[in-house]
Amino acid sequence: MRLLIAPIAVVLLTTAMMSGVRADDISAAINVLRAVQPGAVDSAAARDAVRELTTGGSQALLPLLRGFRDATPLTVNWLRNAFEQIADAETKAGRKLPQQELEAFVRDQNQSPFARRLVYETLKRSDAGIEDRLIPDMLLDASPEFRRDAVALLIKEASAIPDAAKATPLYRRAFSGAVHEDQVKTIAEALRKHNEVVDIQKHFGFLPQWSIVGPFDNKDGKGFAVACGPELDVNASKAPDLQAEYDGQTDKVRWRPIATTDDYGVVDIAKQIENYKGSLMYATTIWTSNRDQQAEIRLGTPNSWKLWVNGKLVFEREEYHRSSQLDQYRVPVTLKAGSNTLLFKICQNEQTQDWAQRYQYQIRICNSTGSALLPSTSTARSDARSGVQQ
């Protein structure tokens, strides 16, 4: 009996040791890819790491996929290459991929959205039923791409129902998860057709209420780099004084309230105030947060601009009259608990062409999926004069 036990123990021990070495090799190869730098210096090591991962077969898939988290675009390319080589090799050899484990990975919202989508598309090639199993539960997913799929299924289902009373709840449900402009427009149009109230501004988290001051001089485009009026206050670590009076482009200027009812939060200076050519304006508002949190400020404008949050310049762009669209710019910010002051500088040049007359902006606050973050209502009040958002 002892003679039988010893060889079996040796085999088990050897297998365990080999598995441990293989796991270490896989981990080391992934670390090589995560450390790769631009240029040709690391290319040879990266290629060796990919070969090491492909020899690991399907057991390398999940560690490799977890390596996508917080990876650089260059690392993502190498990891994707390794994943696709492994998946293709396993398929050609007639071996099945670990379906259950990979589906669990797709469901895990803590993983890289890109990696989750890569796995989903790979599995879908041989399993059309995966869409029905996974997508309906992804209406509020951390990945905008998966949310889009879930919303599309609900729109399709709702549009096939002739009875508005029965279709409306489906459209409402789709609306709750929609973060893409085209889908929101489709849903809003369907709901409004049946006399349903739809608040697109609130859904996207647009900031409709501001205090604005100007015009200040921007002749020959010189004003973009010049601090004047409220910008001087910010540079002195002061909040904008809404009672202040400044030397403007041609006369004294004071703050005034401005608000928009546009569905997509467009504040149109040219239409609501005046299209001052060769000028710049400042707009400010307060956004109240119930906690410290990470957020994105997304904006669209055809004009040059700068944005400060709580006195810190977070982004700027000196370019005039390029196309403007929803979420044209995405600026990651940290919002503090309580009042957060936004100061926006927008510059107009002196071009006279018809296509160069727009003087406007739209700004919203959301999370990384594009879902609106709404201001706290415990301390915020609806007051267009003070620029406080409700």
C-alpha positions in Angstrom: 0.0 0.0 0.0 2.9 2.3 0.8 4.4 1.6 -2.6 1.3 2.9 -4.3 0.9 6.0 -2.1 4.3 7.4 -2.7 4.2 7.5 -6.5 0.7 9.1 -6.4 1.9 11.7 -3.9 4.8 12.5 -6.1 2.6 12.9 -9.1 0.2 15.2 -7.2 3.1 17.2 -5.8 4.7 17.5 -9.3 1.5 18.6 -10.8 1.0 21.2 -8.1 4.5 22.5 -8.6 4.1 22.7 -12.4 0.8 24.6 -11.9 2.5 27.0 -9.5 5.3 27.6 -12.0 2.8 28.1 -14.8 0.8 30.6 -12.8 4.0 32.5 -11.9 5.1 32.5 -15.6 1.7 33.8 -16.6 1.8 36.5 -14.0 5.3 37.5 -15.0 4.3 37.7 -18.7 1.4 40.0 -17.9 3.6 42.2 -15.8 6.0 42.6 -18.7 3.1 43.7 -21.0 1.8 46.1 -18.3 5.2 47.7 -18.1 5.8 48.1 -21.8 6.7 51.6 -23.0 6.2 53.3 -26.3 8.9 52.7 -28.9 10.7 49.7 -30.1 12.8 49.1 -26.9 10.3 46.8 -25.2 8.9 45.2 -28.3 11.0 42.0 -28.2 10.2 41.4 -24.5 6.5 42.0 -25.2 6.5 39.5 -28.1 8.2 36.9 -25.8 5.5 37.6 -23.1 2.7 37.1 -25.6 4.3 33.8 -26.7 4.5 32.7 -23.0 0.9 33.6 -22.5 -0.3 31.7 -25.6 1.5 28.5 -24.4 -0.6 28.8 -21.2 -3.7 28.1 -23.2 -7.1 28.8 -21.6 -5.7 28.9 -18.1 -4.0 32.1 -19.0 -7.2 33.8 -20.2 -8.6 35.1 -16.9 -5.4 36.4 -15.4 -4.7 38.1 -18.8 -8.1 39.7 -18.8 -7.8 41.0 -15.3 -4.6 42.6 -16.5 -6.6 45.0 -18.6 -7.7 47.0 -15.6 -6.1 50.5 -15.6 -3.8 49.5 -18.4 -2.3 52.0 -20.9 -3.6 51.9 -24.5 -0.3 50.3 -25.6 -0.7 47.5 -23.0 -4.3 47.0 -24.0 -3.1 46.3 -27.6 -0.6 43.7 -26.4 -3.0 42.0 -24.1 -5.7 42.0 -26.7 -3.3 40.4 -29.1 -2.5 37.6 -26.6 -6.1 37.0 -25.8 -7.1 36.7 -29.5 -4.2 34.3 -30.2 -5.1 32.1 -27.3 -8.8 32.1 -28.2 -8.1 31.3 -31.8 -5.6 28.5 -30.9 -8.1 26.9 -28.5 -10.9 27.0 -31.1 -8.7 25.5 -33.9 -7.6 22.7 -31.5 -11.2 21.9 -30.9 -11.1 22.9 -27.2 -13.8 24.9 -25.7 -13.2 28.2 -23.9 -14.1 28.3 -20.2 -17.6 29.6 -21.0 -18.9 29.9 -17.4 -15.8 31.7 -16.1 -15.7 34.0 -19.1 -19.4 34.9 -18.8 -18.8 35.7 -15.1 -16.0 38.0 -16.2 -18.3 39.8 -18.6 -20.8 40.4 -15.8 -18.1 41.7 -13.5 -18.5 45.5 -13.7 -15.2 46.0 -11.7 -13.2 44.8 -14.7 -12.1 46.7 -17.7 -15.0 47.6 -20.0 -12.8 47.0 -23.0 -11.8 43.5 -21.8 -15.4 42.7 -20.9 -16.6 43.7 -24.4 -13.7 41.7 -26.0 -14.8 38.6 -24.2 -18.5 39.2 -25.0 -17.8 39.6 -28.7 -15.6 36.5 -28.7 -18.2 34.3 -27.0 -21.0 35.7 -29.2 -19.4 34.3 -32.4 -20.2 30.8 -31.3 -23.1 31.5 -28.9 -25.8 33.8 -30.2 -27.9 33.2 -27.1 -25.4 35.1 -25.0 -27.1 38.4 -25.9 -30.4 37.2 -24.4 -28.7 35.9 -21.3 -26.5 38.9 -20.5 -27.7 42.2 -22.2 -31.1 42.6 -20.5 -29.4 42.9 -17.1 -27.0 45.6 -18.3 -29.3 48.6 -18.5 -27.3 50.4 -15.7 -24.0 48.8 -16.5 -20.7 50.5 -15.9 -19.9 50.1 -19.6 -21.7 52.6 -21.9 -21.4 50.1 -24.7 -23.3 47.4 -22.8 -25.9 50.0 -21.7 -26.5 50.9 -25.3 -27.2 47.3 -26.2 -29.7 47.0 -23.3 -31.4 50.2 -24.2 -31.6 49.1 -27.9 -33.4 45.9 -26.9 -36.0 47.8 -24.9 -36.5 50.4 -27.7 -37.1 47.5 -30.1 -39.5 45.8 -27.8 -41.4 49.1 -27.1 -41.6 50.2 -30.7 -43.3 46.9 -31.6 -46.2 47.5 -29.2 -49.0 49.6 -30.8 -50.6 50.3 -27.5 -49.0 53.5 -26.0 -50.1 52.7 -22.5 -48.2 49.3 -22.7 -45.2 50.7 -24.5 -44.6 53.7 -22.2 -43.2 51.8 -19.3 -40.7 50.1 -21.6 -39.6 53.5 -23.0 -39.4 54.9 -19.5 -37.2 52.0 -18.4 -35.0 52.4 -21.5 -34.7 56.1 -20.8 -33.4 55.4 -17.3 -30.3 53.7 -18.7 -29.8 55.7 -21.9 -26.5 57.7 -22.1 -26.2 58.2 -25.8 -27.7 61.2 -27.5 -29.4 59.4 -30.4 -31.1 56.9 -28.1 -32.3 59.6 -25.8 -33.7 61.5 -28.7 -35.5 58.4 -30.0 -37.0 57.6 -26.6 -38.0 61.2 -25.9 -39.7 61.6 -29.2 -41.7 58.4 -28.6 -42.8 59.5 -25.1 -43.6 63.0 -26.1 -45.7 61.7 -29.0 -47.9 60.2 -26.3 -48.0 63.4 -24.2 -45.4 62.1 -21.7 -43.2 64.7 -19.9 -39.5 64.1 -20.6 -36.8 66.2 -18.9 -33.7 65.7 -21.1 -31.8 68.5 -19.3 -32.0 66.7 -16.0 -31.5 63.3 -17.5 -28.1 64.4 -18.9 -27.2 66.6 -15.9 -26.9 69.8 -17.8 -26.2 73.1 -15.9 -28.9 75.5 -17.2 -28.5 78.4 -14.8 -25.5 80.8 -14.8 -24.3 84.3 -14.0 -22.5 85.8 -16.9 -20.4 89.0 -17.3 -18.8 90.7 -20.3 -17.9 91.5 -22.9 -14.2 91.8 -22.3 -11.7 92.5 -25.1 -10.5 89.7 -27.4 -9.5 91.7 -30.4 -6.9 89.8 -32.5 -7.4 86.8 -30.2 -5.3 88.4 -27.5 -7.8 88.0 -24.6 -7.5 84.2 -24.3 -4.2 84.5 -22.5 -5.1 87.7 -20.6 -6.6 87.5 -17.1 -9.3 90.1 -16.6 -12.3 90.6 -14.4 -13.3 87.4 -12.6 -10.1 85.6 -13.7 -8.1 88.0 -11.6 -10.2 87.0 -8.6 -9.5 83.3 -9.3 -5.8 83.9 -9.6 -6.0 85.6 -6.3 -7.7 82.5 -4.8 -11.0 84.4 -4.5 -14.4 83.2 -5.5 -16.1 85.4 -8.2 -17.8 88.4 -6.6 -21.3 88.6 -8.2 -21.7 92.1 -7.0 -18.5 93.3 -8.7 -18.2 95.7 -11.6 -15.4 95.4 -14.1 -13.8 97.4 -17.0 -15.2 95.7 -20.0 -14.5 95.9 -23.7 -16.2 99.3 -24.2 -17.8 100.1 -20.8 -18.3 98.9 -17.3 -19.8 95.4 -17.0 -21.7 93.6 -14.3 -22.9 90.1 -13.7 -26.3 89.2 -15.0 -28.3 86.0 -14.8 -28.7 83.8 -17.8 -30.6 80.5 -18.1 -31.6 78.1 -20.8 -34.6 75.9 -21.4 -32.9 74.1 -24.3 -33.2 70.3 -24.0 -29.4 69.9 -24.3 -28.5 72.8 -22.0 -27.2 75.1 -24.8 -26.5 78.6 -23.4 -26.6 80.8 -26.5 -24.8 84.0 -25.8 -25.3 85.3 -29.4 -29.1 84.9 -29.2 -29.7 85.6 -25.5 -27.3 88.6 -25.1 -25.4 89.7 -28.2 -22.8 88.3 -30.5 -20.0 90.6 -29.5 -17.2 90.0 -32.1 -13.7 89.9 -30.8 -14.8 89.5 -27.2 -14.8 87.1 -24.3 -17.3 86.4 -21.5 -17.1 84.7 -18.1 -19.9 82.6 -16.7 -20.1 81.1 -13.3 -22.4 78.7 -11.4 -22.3 76.7 -8.2 -22.9 72.9 -8.1 -23.6 71.4 -4.6 -22.3 67.9 -3.8 -23.4 65.8 -0.9 -20.0 64.2 -0.7 -16.5 64.2 -2.1 -16.6 62.4 -5.4 -15.0 61.9 -8.8 -16.9 63.2 -11.8 -16.6 64.3 -15.3 -17.5 67.8 -16.6 -18.4 67.4 -20.2 -18.9 70.3 -22.5 -19.4 71.4 -26.1 -18.7 74.7 -27.7 -17.5 76.1 -31.0 -15.5 78.8 -29.2 -12.2 78.9 -27.3 -12.5 78.3 -23.6 -11.0 77.8 -20.2 -12.6 76.1 -17.2 -11.8 76.5 -13.5 -13.3 74.3 -10.7 -13.0 75.7 -7.2 -10.3 78.1 -8.4 -8.2 75.5 -10.2 -7.8 75.6 -14.0 -8.8 72.1 -15.1 -8.7 72.5 -18.9 -8.4 75.0 -21.8 -8.7 74.9 -25.5 -7.8 77.7 -27.9 -9.6 76.8 -31.1 -12.3 78.7 -32.9 -15.4 77.5 -34.8 -14.7 73.8 -35.0 -17.8 71.6 -35.0 -19.6 71.5 -31.6 -21.3 68.5 -30.2 -22.5 66.8 -27.0 -19.6 65.7 -24.8 -17.1 67.2 -27.2 -14.7 67.6 -24.3 -14.5 65.4 -21.2 -12.7 66.8 -18.1 -12.2 64.5 -15.1 -12.5 66.5 -11.8 -12.8 65.9 -8.1 -15.8 67.6 -6.5 -15.8 68.4 -2.8 -18.7 68.0 -0.4 -20.6 71.2 -0.4 -20.5 74.0 -2.9 -18.3 73.7 -6.0 -17.7 76.9 -8.0 -17.3 76.6 -11.8 -15.9 79.5 -13.7 -16.1 79.3 -17.5 -14.3 81.7 -19.9 -15.5 81.7 -23.5 -13.9 83.6 -26.4 -15.3 84.8 -29.7 -13.1 85.9 -32.6 -13.7 88.4 -35.4 -14.5 86.1 -38.3 -17.5 87.3 -40.4 -18.5 84.1 -42.2 -21.9 82.7 -41.5 -20.5 79.5 -40.0 -18.4 81.5 -37.5 -21.2 83.3 -35.7 -22.0 80.8 -33.0 -21.2 82.0 -29.5 -22.5 79.3 -27.1 -21.7 76.4 -24.8 -23.3 73.4 -23.0 -21.9 71.9 -19.8 -23.0 68.9 -17.8 -21.7 66.9 -14.9 -21.8 63.1 -15.0 -19.9 60.0 -14.0 -17.7 58.0 -16.3 -20.6 56.1 -18.0 -22.2 59.4 -19.0 -25.0 59.1 -16.4 -26.0 62.4 -14.9 -24.8 63.4 -11.4 -27.4 65.7 -9.9 -26.6 68.4 -7.3 -27.6 67.9 -3.8 -31.0 69.5 -3.0 -30.4 69.6 0.7 -28.6 72.9 0.5 -29.0 74.0 -3.1 -31.7 76.4 -4.1 -33.1 77.3 -7.5 -31.7 80.8 -7.9 -30.7 81.9 -11.3 -29.3 85.2 -10.0 -26.7 83.4 -7.9 -26.1 80.7 -10.5 -26.9 77.9 -8.0 -28.0 74.7 -9.7 -31.0 72.8 -8.5 
